[in-house]
Amino acid sequence: MGFKDYQSIAELIHSLTQIDVVIFQTDGTPAVRVQENTLPAFQRLSELREILARTRRLQTNDFLTFIDSAQLTYLAVVLPSFSIGGTVILGPFLTTILSTNEINHIMVTNNSTVSERTQLTQLYQSLPVLAENQVTDLASLTINLFAKPLTPINSKVKLSHRQFHEKSFTTVNAEHRQQIEANYVNEDKITNAIASGDENKVHELNATVTKIFDSFSNRIPGNPLRSAKNICFVFNTVCRIAAHKGGVHPFYLNDISEKYALLIERQSTLQGLHQLVTDMTHEYCQLVISVSTAGYSPMIKQTADYILLNLGHPIALSQIAESIGTNPSYLSRKFKQETGMTITDYINFRRISVAKQYLVTPKLAITDIALMSGFNDLNYFIRVFKKVVGETPSQFRRKTTGSAIEK
């Protein structure tokens, strides 16, 4: 088989499984790539040489699985000797759904900061989860597909039997006009609720969203799931626009929008889509609550966005001023006027908000939490935490979890 055959088979596997496929030649050079998931820069597969070396020792019809330090799983299959040789690597995918505690542990193990947590979490949420028998089936499918070139298929012939009922245009309008008008009213209500970060209102209106979906379920006759997915895609865009209107930076919106686009397409039931929409509205609303810069002047918006995007790394006033093209003293004065906080206090406030989320995880040491939140000095972290929250990190943890991990 040649590269053209390899490409066709890789595309077929990806289409069926939504798992990325890369084919390496015997010298380790990638020959074919069919990839959809972009790994964060800090989580590129660093063990590639080890995987390729181990596959060279495999026999035909053998496979191996590899789980990296972030619990991302890869499947490797050696190509048949009669072909041009090489290795097929499928992944990443997951073999278990990771809890918040497990993600926090992974972040600590990989020395990752809060700035990188969002990227990794969204990657986890977008990946398929395979049971052990499914991994074996995937290996079997891959081995058999690469055993010989694909056989071309003829154009499909579609047979259908439909009954058409004539209705006048006037009758259709009379039946649906009221529903359509109600849908647009409800859409405006939920977008306004997201834009204002009103969680209670979003929760209250989520039931109406399900009704909107049901009213459009026959837009593609005979395929309500496809109809619902299309409406979900539209609603994802509506939520993204609402959150942007609410002052959320496009960086955050791009990540969450892409994540839900993948989750929508991979969903296989209407009930699952309904749950996705509920999760989507709440997550966009939470984004407005946590990172919105609405109400600030353009310069202060840029400043707040810079801080939020670099929260896990050292941030200096001079760096911020240079990045937005202004004078540090002027920026400092204007920031205090608009927010009521100094830039340092704002940075610390945001970092402490993140630290509080980590502290509810009993297994994480307070020292690790300080580093992950952007504090390089434990004593300074404790002082700032007490100033912002009114109690030490240990006291906060004992109150919320009953645990007291100090180191």
VEXVEX-660330 format. One record per residue (C-alpha): x, y, z. Coordinates in pm, 1 decimal, padded with zeros to 6 digits. Layout:
+----------+----------+----------+
|       px |       py |       pz |
+----------+----------+----------+
|        X |        Y |        Z |
...
+----------+----------+----------+
This chain:
+----------+----------+----------+
|       px |       py |       pz |
+----------+----------+----------+
|  00000.0 |  00000.0 |  00000.0 |
|  00106.3 |  00357.4 | -00059.7 |
|  00054.3 |  00689.6 |  00116.4 |
| -00276.1 |  00746.8 | -00064.5 |
| -00415.0 |  00425.3 |  00082.4 |
| -00279.6 |  00519.2 |  00425.2 |
| -00449.0 |  00858.3 |  00405.6 |
| -00785.0 |  00705.4 |  00307.7 |
| -00775.7 |  00449.7 |  00589.9 |
| -00667.9 |  00710.3 |  00846.8 |
| -00953.8 |  00939.0 |  00740.9 |
| -01200.7 |  00650.2 |  00766.1 |
| -01085.8 |  00561.2 |  01120.5 |
| -01106.5 |  00925.2 |  01226.9 |
| -01453.3 |  00962.9 |  01075.0 |
| -01580.8 |  00657.0 |  01264.6 |
| -01412.0 |  00721.7 |  01599.7 |
| -01339.4 |  01098.4 |  01615.5 |
| -00989.2 |  00998.6 |  01733.1 |
| -00679.7 |  01156.4 |  01577.1 |
| -00458.7 |  00932.7 |  01362.1 |
| -00090.0 |  00984.7 |  01281.3 |
|  00115.2 |  00740.8 |  01071.7 |
|  00492.8 |  00742.6 |  01119.7 |
|  00748.2 |  00599.8 |  00879.0 |
|  01019.3 |  00364.3 |  01007.6 |
|  01256.9 |  00660.0 |  01061.8 |
|  01002.6 |  00833.9 |  01287.4 |
|  00893.7 |  01091.6 |  01029.8 |
|  00516.7 |  01156.3 |  01020.3 |
|  00375.5 |  01051.0 |  00682.1 |
|  00002.3 |  01103.9 |  00738.2 |
| -00182.4 |  01321.1 |  00989.7 |
| -00557.1 |  01331.4 |  01045.3 |
| -00590.8 |  01546.7 |  01355.0 |
| -00867.7 |  01752.5 |  01510.1 |
| -00758.2 |  01796.7 |  01872.3 |
| -00490.5 |  02056.4 |  01937.8 |
| -00290.5 |  01963.8 |  02246.0 |
| -00190.0 |  02253.0 |  02474.6 |
|  00175.3 |  02349.7 |  02432.0 |
|  00263.5 |  02209.3 |  02775.9 |
|  00103.8 |  01873.7 |  02700.7 |
|  00258.7 |  01764.2 |  02372.1 |
|  00336.6 |  01391.8 |  02368.5 |
|  00699.2 |  01384.7 |  02483.7 |
|  00723.0 |  01004.5 |  02497.0 |
|  00690.5 |  00958.6 |  02118.5 |
|  01036.3 |  00804.8 |  02075.1 |
|  00962.9 |  00546.5 |  02343.4 |
|  00635.7 |  00446.5 |  02176.3 |
|  00794.8 |  00415.3 |  01832.1 |
|  01086.8 |  00213.9 |  01972.8 |
|  00852.3 | -00031.0 |  02146.9 |
|  00633.4 | -00077.3 |  01838.6 |
|  00939.7 | -00190.9 |  01641.8 |
|  00952.8 | -00494.7 |  01869.4 |
|  00588.3 | -00582.8 |  01809.1 |
|  00473.8 | -00864.7 |  01585.3 |
|  00210.7 | -00824.8 |  01315.3 |
| -00139.2 | -00804.5 |  01472.5 |
|  00009.4 | -00681.4 |  01804.4 |
| -00073.1 | -00343.1 |  01956.2 |
|  00020.0 | -00141.2 |  02262.2 |
| -00148.4 |  00131.3 |  02464.2 |
|  00031.5 |  00416.6 |  02633.5 |
| -00101.3 |  00649.9 |  02903.7 |
|  00095.0 |  00972.4 |  02955.6 |
|  00132.5 |  01184.4 |  03270.2 |
| -00192.0 |  01369.5 |  03193.2 |
| -00388.9 |  01040.8 |  03168.6 |
| -00423.1 |  01080.2 |  02791.3 |
| -00426.3 |  00737.8 |  02623.1 |
| -00267.9 |  00648.1 |  02288.8 |
| -00298.8 |  00327.6 |  02085.2 |
| -00006.5 |  00216.2 |  01865.2 |
| -00020.0 | -00047.5 |  01590.1 |
|  00272.2 | -00163.5 |  01376.5 |
|  00204.0 | -00164.9 |  01003.3 |
|  00232.1 | -00495.6 |  00812.1 |
|  00582.4 | -00575.9 |  00686.9 |
|  00469.1 | -00605.8 |  00326.6 |
|  00363.4 | -00239.8 |  00323.7 |
|  00604.0 |  00053.1 |  00333.8 |
|  00633.3 | -00001.1 |  00708.3 |
|  00591.0 |  00226.2 |  01006.5 |
|  00358.4 |  00279.3 |  01299.8 |
|  00001.3 |  00401.6 |  01339.5 |
| -00068.9 |  00601.6 |  01656.5 |
| -00428.8 |  00680.2 |  01750.6 |
| -00507.0 |  00934.1 |  02021.2 |
| -00536.5 |  01103.8 |  02250.0 |
| -00850.0 |  00956.6 |  02403.7 |
| -00953.2 |  00874.6 |  02761.4 |
| -01019.4 |  00542.6 |  02931.2 |
| -01192.6 |  00700.5 |  03230.6 |
| -01376.0 |  01021.6 |  03310.6 |
| -01148.7 |  01236.1 |  03526.1 |
| -01278.0 |  01400.2 |  03843.1 |
| -01186.2 |  01752.1 |  03953.2 |
| -00952.0 |  01606.9 |  04215.3 |
| -00775.6 |  01395.0 |  03953.9 |
| -00732.9 |  01694.4 |  03723.6 |
| -00588.6 |  01896.6 |  04009.7 |
| -00342.1 |  01615.6 |  04083.9 |
| -00238.3 |  01604.3 |  03717.4 |
| -00180.6 |  01980.4 |  03721.7 |
|  00048.0 |  01949.9 |  04024.5 |
|  00236.5 |  01649.4 |  03882.5 |
|  00306.2 |  01837.7 |  03558.7 |
|  00390.2 |  02166.7 |  03734.0 |
|  00111.3 |  02336.2 |  03540.3 |
| -00033.3 |  02674.9 |  03633.7 |
| -00390.3 |  02798.9 |  03649.4 |
| -00335.7 |  02960.0 |  03308.9 |
| -00299.1 |  02611.7 |  03160.7 |
| -00577.3 |  02437.9 |  03354.0 |
| -00856.1 |  02565.9 |  03128.8 |
| -00687.2 |  02433.3 |  02815.3 |
| -00634.6 |  02087.4 |  02961.1 |
| -00981.8 |  02063.1 |  03114.8 |
| -01145.6 |  02155.9 |  02785.8 |
| -00932.5 |  01899.9 |  02605.3 |
| -01054.9 |  01628.8 |  02846.6 |
| -01415.6 |  01730.6 |  02788.8 |
| -01379.7 |  01705.0 |  02411.7 |
| -01217.1 |  01359.2 |  02397.3 |
| -01402.0 |  01027.5 |  02356.9 |
| -01394.6 |  00787.2 |  02654.2 |
| -01333.8 |  00422.2 |  02560.7 |
| -01385.9 |  00113.8 |  02776.3 |
| -01113.2 | -00154.5 |  02776.8 |
| -01299.2 | -00376.1 |  02529.3 |
| -01351.6 | -00076.9 |  02300.0 |
| -00976.3 | -00008.3 |  02294.2 |
| -00919.3 | -00370.5 |  02190.3 |
| -01188.8 | -00340.5 |  01922.5 |
| -01028.4 | -00020.4 |  01795.2 |
| -00692.9 | -00198.1 |  01769.9 |
| -00855.2 | -00487.6 |  01583.6 |
| -01030.4 | -00249.3 |  01345.2 |
| -00706.9 | -00060.5 |  01276.7 |
| -00500.2 | -00375.6 |  01217.7 |
| -00756.0 | -00518.4 |  00977.9 |
| -00806.4 | -00196.5 |  00786.5 |
| -00433.7 | -00161.1 |  00723.0 |
| -00404.0 | -00524.4 |  00612.6 |
| -00503.8 | -00435.6 |  00256.6 |
| -00619.0 | -00132.5 |  00054.2 |
| -00977.9 | -00017.1 |  00092.8 |
| -01227.6 | -00148.4 | -00159.9 |
| -01402.6 |  00141.2 | -00339.9 |
| -01780.0 |  00155.8 | -00291.3 |
| -02049.5 |  00252.5 | -00536.0 |
| -02277.0 |  00552.1 | -00493.5 |
| -02548.1 |  00486.4 | -00240.1 |
| -02909.5 |  00441.7 | -00341.1 |
| -03156.9 |  00581.8 | -00090.9 |
| -03511.8 |  00449.2 | -00073.7 |
| -03774.3 |  00623.1 |  00129.1 |
| -04149.0 |  00619.8 |  00170.8 |
| -04309.2 |  00942.2 |  00279.4 |
| -04663.8 |  01056.4 |  00307.1 |
| -04717.7 |  01417.0 |  00219.2 |
| -05002.6 |  01610.1 |  00372.2 |
| -05106.6 |  01926.2 |  00199.7 |
| -05150.9 |  02230.3 |  00416.4 |
| -05211.5 |  02579.9 |  00305.5 |
| -04949.2 |  02842.8 |  00379.9 |
| -05207.9 |  03029.7 |  00583.3 |
| -05276.6 |  02725.7 |  00800.4 |
| -04905.7 |  02667.9 |  00867.0 |
| -04861.4 |  03030.0 |  00966.8 |
| -05155.1 |  03012.9 |  01201.0 |
| -05018.0 |  02699.9 |  01372.3 |
| -04657.0 |  02811.5 |  01410.2 |
| -04652.6 |  03188.3 |  01425.2 |
| -04720.3 |  03203.1 |  01797.3 |
| -04453.6 |  02938.0 |  01871.6 |
| -04193.2 |  03113.3 |  01656.3 |
| -04258.3 |  03447.6 |  01823.4 |
| -04233.8 |  03283.4 |  02167.3 |
| -03902.4 |  03120.9 |  02069.6 |
| -03747.3 |  03454.3 |  01978.9 |
| -03870.5 |  03613.5 |  02301.2 |
| -03721.4 |  03329.5 |  02507.5 |
| -03394.4 |  03348.8 |  02312.8 |
| -03366.0 |  03718.9 |  02394.8 |
| -03436.4 |  03648.0 |  02760.8 |
| -03169.1 |  03380.5 |  02797.0 |
| -02903.9 |  03576.7 |  02604.8 |
| -02968.4 |  03877.4 |  02828.7 |
| -02944.1 |  03654.4 |  03135.9 |
| -02608.8 |  03513.1 |  03018.4 |
| -02475.4 |  03858.4 |  02928.1 |
| -02560.6 |  03987.1 |  03275.8 |
| -02429.2 |  03676.9 |  03454.0 |
| -02768.2 |  03603.2 |  03611.3 |
| -02739.0 |  03234.8 |  03709.0 |
| -03085.7 |  03212.3 |  03864.9 |
| -03250.5 |  03349.2 |  03552.8 |
| -03048.1 |  03117.1 |  03329.5 |
| -03155.1 |  02817.3 |  03538.2 |
| -03516.6 |  02930.4 |  03523.7 |
| -03510.5 |  02973.9 |  03144.6 |
| -03332.2 |  02647.4 |  03060.3 |
| -03664.4 |  02461.4 |  03050.0 |
| -03783.0 |  02690.0 |  02770.4 |
| -03473.5 |  02607.6 |  02565.2 |
| -03574.9 |  02241.3 |  02554.5 |
| -03913.8 |  02345.6 |  02418.9 |
| -03741.8 |  02549.6 |  02147.3 |
| -03542.0 |  02242.8 |  02042.5 |
| -03852.2 |  02026.3 |  02031.4 |
| -04033.2 |  02279.8 |  01813.6 |
| -03757.2 |  02254.0 |  01551.3 |
| -03713.4 |  01875.0 |  01570.3 |
| -03869.1 |  01811.4 |  01228.4 |
| -03664.6 |  02059.7 |  01027.9 |
| -03484.8 |  01760.7 |  00876.5 |
| -03767.0 |  01506.8 |  00816.9 |
| -03694.3 |  01167.8 |  00968.4 |
| -03379.6 |  01283.6 |  01150.0 |
| -03469.6 |  01464.3 |  01475.4 |
| -03118.8 |  01412.2 |  01618.2 |
| -02957.4 |  01596.2 |  01326.3 |
| -03217.9 |  01871.0 |  01355.2 |
| -03148.2 |  01909.5 |  01727.0 |
| -02771.9 |  01916.5 |  01669.7 |
| -02810.9 |  02195.7 |  01415.8 |
| -03015.1 |  02399.0 |  01663.4 |
| -02750.5 |  02328.4 |  01930.2 |
| -02479.7 |  02468.8 |  01703.5 |
| -02685.0 |  02783.2 |  01651.3 |
| -02752.9 |  02811.0 |  02023.6 |
| -02381.3 |  02770.6 |  02099.6 |
| -02317.2 |  03072.8 |  01877.2 |
| -02596.6 |  03267.7 |  02046.2 |
| -02446.5 |  03195.5 |  02390.8 |
| -02099.1 |  03294.2 |  02271.2 |
| -02228.4 |  03626.5 |  02140.4 |
| -02417.3 |  03684.4 |  02466.8 |
| -02105.8 |  03618.9 |  02677.6 |
| -01898.3 |  03848.3 |  02455.7 |
| -02163.8 |  04114.5 |  02500.3 |
| -02125.8 |  04051.7 |  02873.3 |
| -01755.7 |  04143.6 |  02857.7 |
| -01578.2 |  03807.6 |  02815.6 |
| -01249.6 |  03803.0 |  02623.3 |
| -01257.6 |  03615.5 |  02285.8 |
| -00976.2 |  03386.8 |  02409.7 |
| -01211.6 |  03223.4 |  02658.3 |
| -01502.8 |  03225.5 |  02415.0 |
| -01308.8 |  03050.8 |  02140.9 |
| -01211.0 |  02763.2 |  02370.0 |
| -01557.2 |  02704.6 |  02513.9 |
| -01728.5 |  02742.9 |  02175.2 |
| -01498.6 |  02486.3 |  02012.4 |
| -01542.6 |  02248.8 |  02305.4 |
| -01922.3 |  02247.4 |  02279.5 |
| -01914.2 |  02221.2 |  01900.3 |
| -01723.4 |  01893.2 |  01941.2 |
| -01946.5 |  01767.6 |  02222.8 |
| -02262.3 |  01843.9 |  02024.7 |
| -02144.8 |  01654.7 |  01717.5 |
| -02039.4 |  01353.5 |  01925.9 |
| -02369.1 |  01329.2 |  02115.1 |
| -02590.9 |  01037.7 |  02014.2 |
| -02919.7 |  01106.8 |  02195.6 |
| -03170.5 |  01391.2 |  02222.2 |
| -03160.4 |  01364.6 |  02601.5 |
| -02784.3 |  01406.6 |  02591.1 |
| -02819.8 |  01718.2 |  02376.5 |
| -03070.0 |  01866.2 |  02622.3 |
| -02819.8 |  01814.5 |  02904.4 |
| -02542.6 |  01969.4 |  02693.3 |
| -02749.9 |  02282.4 |  02640.0 |
| -02810.4 |  02314.0 |  03013.1 |
| -02437.2 |  02276.8 |  03080.4 |
| -02358.2 |  02521.3 |  02801.5 |
| -02578.4 |  02802.8 |  02930.8 |
| -02444.3 |  02766.3 |  03284.5 |
| -02080.3 |  02758.6 |  03170.1 |
| -02116.7 |  03068.3 |  02952.5 |
| -02292.3 |  03242.0 |  03241.9 |
| -02014.1 |  03139.0 |  03482.1 |
| -01761.9 |  03278.5 |  03236.1 |
| -01933.5 |  03617.1 |  03249.0 |
| -01934.5 |  03607.0 |  03628.9 |
| -01567.6 |  03509.3 |  03662.3 |
| -01384.2 |  03694.3 |  03381.7 |
| -01613.1 |  03968.5 |  03248.9 |
| -01460.3 |  04314.8 |  03204.4 |
| -01790.9 |  04482.8 |  03117.2 |
| -01824.0 |  04842.8 |  03235.2 |
| -01454.5 |  04923.8 |  03204.2 |
| -01297.2 |  05162.0 |  02956.8 |
| -01110.1 |  05000.4 |  02663.0 |
| -00770.4 |  05050.3 |  02829.3 |
| -00880.3 |  04897.5 |  03160.8 |
| -01050.7 |  04611.0 |  02976.4 |
| -00720.3 |  04534.6 |  02806.1 |
| -00545.0 |  04546.9 |  03141.7 |
| -00792.5 |  04310.5 |  03309.6 |
| -00778.5 |  04071.8 |  03013.5 |
| -00397.3 |  04068.2 |  03022.8 |
| -00404.7 |  03983.0 |  03393.5 |
| -00662.5 |  03705.4 |  03354.6 |
| -00478.0 |  03546.0 |  03063.5 |
| -00144.4 |  03546.9 |  03248.9 |
| -00265.4 |  03477.4 |  03602.0 |
| -00042.4 |  03174.5 |  03655.8 |
|  00275.5 |  03361.4 |  03560.6 |
|  00465.1 |  03662.4 |  03704.9 |
|  00288.6 |  03988.2 |  03613.1 |
|  00455.2 |  04330.4 |  03640.1 |
|  00293.6 |  04671.8 |  03591.9 |
|  00560.2 |  04762.6 |  03337.2 |
|  00477.4 |  04450.1 |  03132.6 |
|  00107.4 |  04531.8 |  03127.0 |
|  00168.3 |  04895.9 |  03030.2 |
|  00404.2 |  04794.3 |  02750.3 |
|  00161.0 |  04535.3 |  02616.0 |
| -00121.0 |  04790.5 |  02578.7 |
|  00101.8 |  05087.2 |  02485.5 |
|  00061.3 |  05325.1 |  02776.9 |
|  00253.2 |  05477.4 |  03067.9 |
|  00272.7 |  05261.6 |  03387.4 |
|  00191.7 |  05548.3 |  03624.7 |
| -00104.6 |  05662.7 |  03418.0 |
| -00232.7 |  05305.9 |  03387.5 |
| -00201.0 |  05248.1 |  03760.1 |
| -00395.0 |  05565.6 |  03839.5 |
| -00674.0 |  05498.2 |  03588.0 |
| -00710.2 |  05135.4 |  03697.7 |
| -00764.3 |  05240.3 |  04059.8 |
| -01017.6 |  05504.8 |  03953.6 |
| -01231.4 |  05259.8 |  03754.3 |
| -01207.5 |  04941.5 |  03961.0 |
| -01149.1 |  05077.3 |  04309.1 |
| -00848.8 |  04844.3 |  04339.7 |
| -00480.3 |  04873.9 |  04268.0 |
| -00345.6 |  04649.1 |  03995.9 |
| -00160.5 |  04442.2 |  04255.6 |
| -00476.2 |  04401.0 |  04464.3 |
| -00672.9 |  04299.8 |  04154.7 |
| -00411.7 |  04037.2 |  04059.0 |
| -00411.4 |  03900.3 |  04412.6 |
| -00791.7 |  03897.2 |  04428.2 |
| -00813.2 |  03693.7 |  04107.7 |
| -00541.6 |  03453.8 |  04221.0 |
| -00708.1 |  03399.8 |  04557.6 |
| -01037.6 |  03323.6 |  04379.7 |
| -00856.6 |  03045.7 |  04192.9 |
| -00682.6 |  02923.5 |  04509.1 |
| -01017.3 |  02886.9 |  04687.5 |
| -01131.6 |  02648.2 |  04415.2 |
| -00818.1 |  02436.0 |  04460.7 |
| -00844.4 |  02435.2 |  04840.2 |
| -01163.3 |  02231.1 |  04833.1 |
| -00951.2 |  01945.4 |  04694.9 |
| -00815.7 |  01770.8 |  05008.8 |
| -00522.5 |  01597.6 |  04836.2 |
| -00355.4 |  01916.6 |  04716.4 |
| -00088.8 |  02066.0 |  04942.5 |
| -00122.7 |  02437.8 |  05017.7 |
|  00228.5 |  02500.6 |  04884.7 |
|  00130.8 |  02347.2 |  04550.0 |
| -00190.1 |  02550.0 |  04541.9 |
|  00006.1 |  02870.6 |  04600.4 |
|  00237.5 |  02793.6 |  04307.0 |
| -00047.5 |  02689.3 |  04076.4 |
| -00232.9 |  03012.6 |  04156.5 |
|  00063.6 |  03231.1 |  04067.3 |
|  00223.1 |  03287.3 |  04410.6 |
|  00592.8 |  03200.0 |  04433.8 |
|  00615.1 |  03268.9 |  04809.5 |
|  00404.2 |  03059.4 |  05048.5 |
|  00413.3 |  03312.5 |  05334.0 |
|  00304.7 |  03592.4 |  05101.3 |
|  00023.0 |  03372.7 |  04970.6 |
| -00099.9 |  03307.4 |  05325.5 |
| -00089.4 |  03679.5 |  05413.0 |
| -00277.0 |  03780.4 |  05099.1 |
| -00531.8 |  03501.5 |  05142.4 |
| -00611.3 |  03610.6 |  05497.4 |
| -00640.9 |  03973.1 |  05387.0 |
| -00885.6 |  03887.2 |  05105.6 |
| -01084.4 |  03604.3 |  05264.8 |
| -01055.2 |  03690.7 |  05633.1 |
| -00897.1 |  03358.3 |  05732.5 |
| -00589.5 |  03154.2 |  05645.8 |
| -00592.6 |  02890.5 |  05369.4 |
| -00582.8 |  02616.1 |  05634.2 |
| -00880.7 |  02761.9 |  05816.9 |
| -01073.2 |  02798.4 |  05492.1 |
| -00994.5 |  02437.6 |  05396.5 |
| -01096.4 |  02297.2 |  05737.2 |
| -01425.2 |  02486.4 |  05718.3 |
| -01507.7 |  02366.2 |  05365.5 |
| -01363.5 |  02013.9 |  05365.0 |
| -01270.5 |  01917.5 |  05719.0 |
| -00917.7 |  01847.6 |  05591.9 |
| -00592.6 |  02016.4 |  05690.9 |
| -00303.2 |  01949.7 |  05453.4 |
| -00045.6 |  02213.3 |  05538.7 |
|  00259.5 |  02147.1 |  05324.5 |
+----------+----------+----------+
